[in-house]
Amino acid sequence: MKTQRIGIILNGVTGRMGTNQHLIRSICAIIQQGGIAVGSDLTLMPQPLLTGRNENKLRPLAEEHGVAATGKPFPYTTDVAGAIEGKHGEYSVFFDASGTLQREQFVNLAAASDAIEAIYCEKPTATTTEAALALAEVVEKAGKKNGVVQDKLWLPGMRKVQMLKELGFFGKILSVRSEFGYWVFTGMDYDQPAQRPSWNYRKADGGGIMIDMFCHWQYVIGGLFGPIKSLVAHGNVDLDKRRDETGAVYDADAEDSAYAMFLLEDGTMCQFNSSWVTRVRRDDLLCIQIDGTKGSAVAGLRDVYVQSAAETPKPVWNPDIPQPIKFFDGWQKVPDNIEYDNAFKIQWELFLRHVALDEPFRWSLREGAKGVQLAELGMQSWQERRWVDVPPL
């Protein structure tokens, strides 16, 4: 059995997503499972170098998770530029999970480095379509393999929806409706600290729920239901004062709720509500209902419930009597017939196979730019109070 080691610079892993989803549940999990088996004679093994600005945060991450995964601490450095240039060892893959506004400088450095062969990064790749496309073009011109995280496609709930589509369960899909979000505490009352970073609510730092979530909705809608033709959207700054990580009160000027209708090229209407100021009374933090001629489904992050045409009740409008139908009873849970791995880990494995074996990987930086475009068009629609078309990139 041959083992091919792939050196990966993991930049920005001290953040919540970088630590939990990319370092622990993806790279460490791949190492702990013995690598990525390719047939019977080859294993791909990630070899990470942790980078970031704060050594006091990097060191404990490198020690704890390196020892757990390999028996010794992972290497780390605050010299990100030097790592990209190859000064700290042979690392051919650069991954960036730093803040959106820092992404451009790091990806440009990686694109210009002879030591880097492939670039993978979190979304959004930029805050404007022009910048996101420019980044994709720089990387493509440099001949680097590249990708952007589009994790929700591999969530169990989304994979079950795709299975139902392939089985023809829905018939013709008529509409898609989604509710996403939860209450993010402001830090102002009851000594409840916010559970999301403060930069999410400041425009100057790249915050706002449209640039955050519309990037997700673009690939979810496009991947499951089809290309988006046009949209109309509205956003709002609902809570304009929040308290940051140091306890200081700041002006929250980025929208914390957004409401959109996406019209697909085939005429299907998708409605997506996104909010950090809503209290959850539904099955999950994300619920997507798909209604079709033959059946409907409600998908959460992991579970999906379905109701076929034959099982659809026949309600009659009569507000003068208690509702006789228990609507929730008419839905059946789609069984977990397979074991679903972590969504981020699945995409990491696909990307590393792309790097090492040249297998197809369509979730490129150019695809990521489509998500930025949708967010920018959403903000344009909100500002101009009108429908806008989605031009091809």
C-alpha positions as CSV (number, residue, x, y, z in Angstrom):
1,M,0.0,0.0,0.0
2,K,1.5,3.3,-1.1
3,T,0.8,6.5,0.9
4,Q,0.8,9.8,-0.8
5,R,1.2,12.7,1.6
6,I,-0.4,16.0,0.7
7,G,0.9,19.0,2.5
8,I,-1.9,21.5,3.4
9,I,-1.6,25.0,4.8
10,L,-4.7,25.6,6.9
11,N,-5.1,29.3,7.3
12,G,-7.6,30.8,9.7
13,V,-8.3,27.7,11.6
14,T,-8.6,29.5,14.9
15,G,-12.1,30.7,13.9
16,R,-15.2,28.7,14.8
17,M,-15.7,27.1,11.4
18,G,-12.0,26.7,10.8
19,T,-11.5,24.8,14.0
20,N,-14.6,22.7,14.2
21,Q,-15.5,21.8,10.6
22,H,-12.2,22.0,8.8
23,L,-9.5,21.1,11.3
24,I,-11.3,18.7,13.7
25,R,-14.2,17.1,11.7
26,S,-12.4,17.1,8.3
27,I,-8.6,17.0,8.3
28,C,-8.2,15.3,11.7
29,A,-11.0,12.9,10.9
30,I,-9.4,11.9,7.6
31,I,-6.1,11.3,9.3
32,Q,-7.7,9.3,12.1
33,Q,-9.6,7.1,9.6
34,G,-6.2,6.2,8.0
35,G,-6.4,8.6,5.1
36,I,-8.4,8.5,1.9
37,A,-8.3,5.0,0.4
38,V,-7.9,5.0,-3.4
39,G,-8.5,1.5,-4.6
40,S,-6.4,-1.2,-2.9
41,D,-2.9,0.2,-3.4
42,L,-3.0,4.0,-2.6
43,T,-3.9,6.1,0.4
44,L,-4.0,9.9,0.4
45,M,-2.8,11.4,3.7
46,P,-3.2,15.1,4.6
47,Q,-0.3,16.7,6.3
48,P,-1.4,20.0,7.8
49,L,0.4,23.2,8.7
50,L,-1.7,25.5,10.9
51,T,-1.3,29.2,10.2
52,G,-2.9,32.4,11.5
53,R,-2.2,35.7,13.2
54,N,-2.4,34.6,16.9
55,E,0.2,32.2,18.2
56,N,-1.5,31.9,21.5
57,K,-4.5,30.4,19.7
58,L,-2.6,28.3,17.2
59,R,-0.3,26.6,19.7
60,P,-3.0,24.8,21.8
61,L,-4.9,23.8,18.6
62,A,-1.8,22.3,17.1
63,E,-0.9,20.5,20.3
64,E,-4.3,19.1,21.2
65,H,-5.5,18.0,17.8
66,G,-2.1,17.1,16.4
67,V,-1.5,14.7,19.3
68,A,-5.0,13.3,19.0
69,A,-4.7,12.7,15.3
70,T,-1.0,11.7,14.9
71,G,0.5,11.4,18.4
72,K,2.5,14.6,18.1
73,P,1.6,18.3,17.7
74,F,0.9,19.7,14.2
75,P,3.4,22.3,13.0
76,Y,2.2,25.8,13.0
77,T,3.4,29.4,12.2
78,T,2.1,32.9,12.1
79,D,4.3,33.5,9.0
80,V,1.5,32.9,6.5
81,A,3.3,34.5,3.6
82,G,6.4,32.4,4.3
83,A,4.4,29.2,4.5
84,I,2.8,30.0,1.1
85,E,6.3,30.6,-0.4
86,G,7.5,27.2,0.9
87,K,9.7,28.4,3.7
88,H,8.2,26.1,6.3
89,G,8.2,22.8,4.4
90,E,6.5,21.3,1.3
91,Y,2.9,22.2,1.4
92,S,1.2,22.2,-2.0
93,V,-2.4,23.0,-1.0
94,F,-3.4,26.3,0.5
95,F,-6.7,26.5,2.3
96,D,-8.2,29.8,3.6
97,A,-10.8,30.2,6.2
98,S,-9.8,33.7,7.3
99,G,-12.2,36.7,7.2
100,T,-13.8,37.5,3.8
101,L,-12.0,40.8,3.6
102,Q,-8.6,39.0,4.1
103,R,-9.3,36.3,1.5
104,E,-8.1,38.2,-1.6
105,Q,-4.6,38.9,-0.3
106,F,-4.0,35.3,0.8
107,V,-5.4,33.7,-2.4
108,N,-3.4,36.1,-4.6
109,L,-0.2,35.1,-2.7
110,A,-1.0,31.4,-3.2
111,A,-1.7,31.9,-6.9
112,A,1.7,33.6,-7.3
113,S,3.6,30.9,-5.4
114,D,5.5,28.1,-7.2
115,A,5.1,26.0,-4.1
116,I,1.3,26.0,-4.2
117,E,-0.5,23.7,-6.7
118,A,-4.1,24.0,-5.5
119,I,-6.2,26.5,-3.6
120,Y,-9.3,25.8,-1.6
121,C,-11.2,28.4,0.5
122,E,-14.4,29.2,2.4
123,K,-17.3,31.2,1.0
124,P,-17.9,34.0,0.3
125,T,-14.7,34.4,-1.7
126,A,-15.3,38.2,-1.8
127,T,-17.9,40.8,-1.1
128,T,-18.4,41.9,-4.8
129,T,-18.9,39.9,-8.0
130,E,-16.1,41.8,-9.7
131,A,-13.6,40.9,-7.0
132,A,-14.8,37.2,-6.8
133,L,-14.4,36.8,-10.6
134,A,-11.0,38.5,-10.5
135,L,-9.9,36.1,-7.9
136,A,-11.1,33.1,-9.9
137,E,-9.3,34.4,-13.0
138,V,-6.0,35.0,-11.3
139,V,-6.0,31.4,-9.9
140,E,-7.1,30.0,-13.3
141,K,-4.4,32.0,-15.1
142,A,-1.8,30.7,-12.7
143,G,-2.9,27.1,-13.6
144,K,-3.9,26.2,-10.0
145,K,-6.5,23.7,-9.2
146,N,-9.1,25.4,-7.0
147,G,-12.3,25.0,-5.1
148,V,-14.7,26.7,-2.7
149,V,-16.6,25.2,0.2
150,Q,-20.2,24.4,-0.7
151,D,-20.9,22.1,2.2
152,K,-24.7,22.1,2.4
153,L,-24.9,20.0,-0.7
154,W,-23.6,17.0,1.3
155,L,-25.9,17.5,4.3
156,P,-28.0,14.3,4.9
157,G,-31.2,16.3,4.4
158,M,-30.1,17.7,1.0
159,R,-28.8,14.2,-0.2
160,K,-32.2,12.7,0.7
161,V,-34.0,15.4,-1.3
162,Q,-31.7,14.6,-4.3
163,M,-32.5,10.9,-3.9
164,L,-36.3,11.7,-3.9
165,K,-35.8,13.7,-7.0
166,E,-34.0,10.9,-8.8
167,L,-36.7,8.5,-7.8
168,G,-39.4,10.7,-9.3
169,F,-41.1,11.2,-6.0
170,F,-42.1,14.8,-6.5
171,G,-43.4,14.6,-10.1
172,K,-43.2,18.1,-11.4
173,I,-41.8,20.4,-8.7
174,L,-44.2,23.4,-8.2
175,S,-42.5,25.4,-5.5
176,V,-39.8,25.5,-2.9
177,R,-40.1,27.4,0.4
178,S,-37.3,27.7,3.0
179,E,-37.0,29.1,6.5
180,F,-33.6,29.5,7.9
181,G,-32.1,31.1,11.1
182,Y,-32.4,31.5,14.8
183,W,-32.1,34.2,17.5
184,V,-28.6,35.5,17.8
185,F,-28.3,37.2,21.2
186,T,-27.1,40.8,21.1
187,G,-25.0,40.6,24.3
188,M,-27.0,43.5,25.6
189,D,-29.5,41.7,27.9
190,Y,-29.6,39.0,30.5
191,D,-25.8,38.5,30.3
192,Q,-26.3,36.3,27.2
193,P,-23.2,36.6,25.0
194,A,-23.7,36.5,21.2
195,Q,-23.1,33.1,19.7
196,R,-21.8,34.6,16.4
197,P,-18.8,36.9,15.9
198,S,-19.5,40.6,15.9
199,W,-18.0,41.2,12.5
200,N,-21.1,39.5,11.0
201,Y,-23.1,42.6,11.9
202,R,-20.8,45.3,10.6
203,K,-20.8,46.2,6.9
204,A,-17.2,47.5,7.0
205,D,-16.0,44.0,8.1
206,G,-17.9,42.2,5.4
207,G,-21.0,41.3,7.5
208,G,-24.6,40.9,6.5
209,I,-26.9,38.0,6.1
210,M,-27.2,38.3,2.3
211,I,-23.5,37.9,1.6
212,D,-23.4,35.1,4.1
213,M,-26.5,33.1,3.2
214,F,-27.3,33.9,-0.4
215,C,-24.0,32.2,-1.3
216,H,-25.4,29.1,0.2
217,W,-28.8,29.4,-1.4
218,Q,-27.2,29.9,-4.8
219,Y,-25.6,26.4,-4.9
220,V,-28.4,24.7,-2.9
221,I,-31.0,26.0,-5.4
222,G,-28.8,25.5,-8.4
223,G,-27.6,22.0,-7.3
224,L,-31.0,20.7,-6.4
225,F,-33.6,22.5,-8.4
226,G,-32.1,24.4,-11.3
227,P,-30.6,27.7,-12.4
228,I,-32.0,31.0,-11.1
229,K,-33.3,33.4,-13.7
230,S,-34.3,36.4,-11.6
231,L,-34.9,37.5,-8.0
232,V,-36.5,40.1,-5.8
233,A,-35.2,40.6,-2.2
234,H,-35.6,42.7,0.9
235,G,-33.2,43.0,3.8
236,N,-33.4,44.8,7.2
237,V,-31.3,45.8,10.1
238,D,-33.6,44.7,12.8
239,L,-31.3,45.2,15.8
240,D,-28.9,48.1,15.4
241,K,-27.0,47.8,18.7
242,R,-25.0,44.8,19.8
243,R,-22.1,44.0,22.2
244,D,-18.8,42.7,20.8
245,E,-16.4,40.1,22.2
246,T,-14.8,42.7,24.5
247,G,-18.1,43.8,25.9
248,A,-18.2,47.1,24.0
249,V,-21.4,48.2,22.4
250,Y,-21.2,48.8,18.7
251,D,-23.4,49.9,15.8
252,A,-24.8,46.9,13.9
253,D,-25.3,48.3,10.4
254,A,-25.4,45.1,8.4
255,E,-28.7,43.5,7.7
256,D,-29.7,40.6,10.0
257,S,-32.7,39.4,8.1
258,A,-33.4,38.9,4.4
259,Y,-36.5,37.8,2.4
260,A,-36.1,36.6,-1.2
261,M,-38.0,35.1,-4.1
262,F,-35.9,33.3,-6.7
263,L,-37.6,32.5,-10.0
264,L,-35.9,29.5,-11.8
265,E,-35.4,29.2,-15.5
266,D,-38.1,26.5,-15.6
267,G,-40.6,28.8,-13.9
268,T,-40.4,27.2,-10.4
269,M,-40.7,29.7,-7.6
270,C,-38.3,29.4,-4.6
271,Q,-38.9,31.5,-1.5
272,F,-36.1,31.8,1.1
273,N,-36.4,33.6,4.4
274,S,-33.1,34.1,6.3
275,S,-32.9,35.7,9.8
276,W,-30.7,36.0,12.8
277,V,-33.7,37.6,14.7
278,T,-36.2,34.8,14.7
279,R,-37.2,32.3,17.3
280,V,-37.4,28.7,16.0
281,R,-40.7,26.8,16.0
282,R,-40.0,24.3,13.3
283,D,-38.1,21.0,13.0
284,D,-34.7,22.4,12.4
285,L,-32.6,25.6,12.0
286,L,-33.1,25.2,8.2
287,C,-36.3,23.7,6.8
288,I,-37.0,23.5,3.1
289,Q,-40.4,22.4,1.8
290,I,-40.7,21.1,-1.8
291,D,-44.2,20.7,-3.2
292,G,-44.7,18.6,-6.3
293,T,-47.6,17.1,-8.3
294,K,-47.0,13.7,-6.9
295,G,-45.7,14.5,-3.4
296,S,-44.1,16.9,-1.0
297,A,-41.1,16.9,1.3
298,V,-39.8,19.0,4.2
299,A,-36.1,18.7,4.6
300,G,-34.0,19.8,7.6
301,L,-30.3,19.5,8.0
302,R,-30.5,15.8,8.6
303,D,-34.1,14.5,8.5
304,V,-36.6,14.6,5.7
305,Y,-40.4,14.0,6.0
306,V,-42.5,13.2,3.0
307,Q,-46.2,13.1,2.0
308,S,-47.3,11.4,-1.2
309,A,-50.3,12.4,-3.3
310,A,-52.1,9.3,-2.0
311,E,-51.6,10.3,1.6
312,T,-52.5,14.0,1.2
313,P,-55.5,14.9,3.4
314,K,-58.5,16.9,2.2
315,P,-59.0,19.9,4.5
316,V,-62.1,22.1,4.4
317,W,-61.9,25.7,5.5
318,N,-64.0,26.2,8.6
319,P,-62.6,28.6,11.2
320,D,-65.6,28.1,13.5
321,I,-64.6,24.6,14.7
322,P,-61.3,23.2,16.0
323,Q,-59.1,21.8,13.3
324,P,-60.0,18.1,12.9
325,I,-56.9,17.1,11.0
326,K,-53.6,16.5,12.7
327,F,-51.5,17.6,9.8
328,F,-48.2,16.4,11.2
329,D,-49.5,12.8,11.4
330,G,-49.7,12.6,7.7
331,W,-46.0,12.8,7.1
332,Q,-43.5,9.9,7.0
333,K,-39.8,10.2,7.9
334,V,-37.3,9.1,5.2
335,P,-35.2,6.4,6.8
336,D,-31.4,6.7,7.3
337,N,-30.5,3.7,5.2
338,I,-26.9,4.8,4.9
339,E,-24.4,6.4,7.3
340,Y,-23.9,10.0,6.4
341,D,-20.4,11.5,6.9
342,N,-19.7,15.1,7.8
343,A,-20.5,17.3,4.8
344,F,-17.3,19.4,5.0
345,K,-15.2,16.2,5.2
346,I,-16.9,14.8,2.2
347,Q,-16.0,17.8,0.1
348,W,-12.5,17.9,1.5
349,E,-12.0,14.3,0.4
350,L,-13.3,15.1,-3.1
351,F,-11.0,18.1,-3.4
352,L,-7.9,16.1,-2.3
353,R,-8.8,13.4,-4.8
354,H,-9.0,16.1,-7.4
355,V,-5.6,17.4,-6.4
356,A,-3.9,14.1,-6.3
357,L,-5.7,12.1,-9.0
358,D,-7.1,14.9,-11.2
359,E,-10.6,13.6,-10.6
360,P,-13.4,16.1,-11.6
361,F,-14.3,18.8,-9.1
362,R,-16.9,21.3,-10.3
363,W,-17.2,23.5,-7.2
364,S,-14.5,26.0,-8.3
365,L,-13.8,29.6,-7.4
366,R,-15.8,30.6,-10.5
367,E,-18.7,28.7,-9.1
368,G,-18.2,30.4,-5.8
369,A,-18.4,33.8,-7.6
370,K,-22.0,32.9,-8.6
371,G,-22.9,32.9,-4.9
372,V,-21.4,36.4,-4.4
373,Q,-23.2,37.5,-7.5
374,L,-26.6,36.4,-6.1
375,A,-25.9,38.2,-2.8
376,E,-24.9,41.4,-4.7
377,L,-28.0,41.2,-6.9
378,G,-30.1,40.7,-3.7
379,M,-28.7,43.9,-2.3
380,Q,-29.4,45.7,-5.6
381,S,-33.0,44.4,-5.6
382,W,-33.4,45.6,-2.0
383,Q,-32.0,49.0,-2.7
384,E,-33.9,49.6,-6.0
385,R,-37.0,47.8,-4.8
386,R,-37.5,45.7,-7.9
387,W,-36.9,42.4,-9.6
388,V,-33.4,41.9,-11.1
389,D,-32.2,39.3,-13.6
390,V,-29.3,37.0,-12.9
391,P,-26.9,37.2,-15.9
392,P,-24.5,34.2,-16.7
393,L,-21.0,34.5,-15.4
